[in-house]
């Protein structure tokens, strides 16, 4: 029997399918879906629009302080807005993703977004949330925690397919190098470092289909009291 109120966290590095898996799990369970990566990419987009130096934490913090990030929960999946503008379609490109990797290293921005994510968890109750630190930092008491992983080469292949579907030209070696570099940055940062949360189930998705991963999580949720 599934618990009446439940937060499910899905963490892991880039390219493991967290967003699509979390979105489908939320749909199957009738839960809300929180894409925290989109929040960081939205701040990254705001920084790109202002033309700030992505290596300057002070400038990025200024941008974040004036970036109002909200969700339209009437849509499924929820639409993300930056200062009232729907920007979801602009957040999956290579530039916004790259900018987000710098944004995520700034302690002030992480603290700001973690606070907002916790507020969403308190308001939405039944939630599937994905990111890098959901089970370890944001919702350490979550009822169910999962950590998705996959071989870097497979993650690069998946990311390349996403970018090509958007019409972008892809350099596979550069993409793989970027993933390896980002992993090191995410694991080594001072705040919200990428790690396997205590009590999380690790799922290696390298040789699993997305449907298999979704079925696994949904089954666990339905039998959790």
Order of alpha helices (4+ residues) and beta strands (2+ residues): beta-alpha-beta-alpha-alpha-beta-beta-beta-alpha-alpha-beta-beta-alpha-alpha-beta-alpha
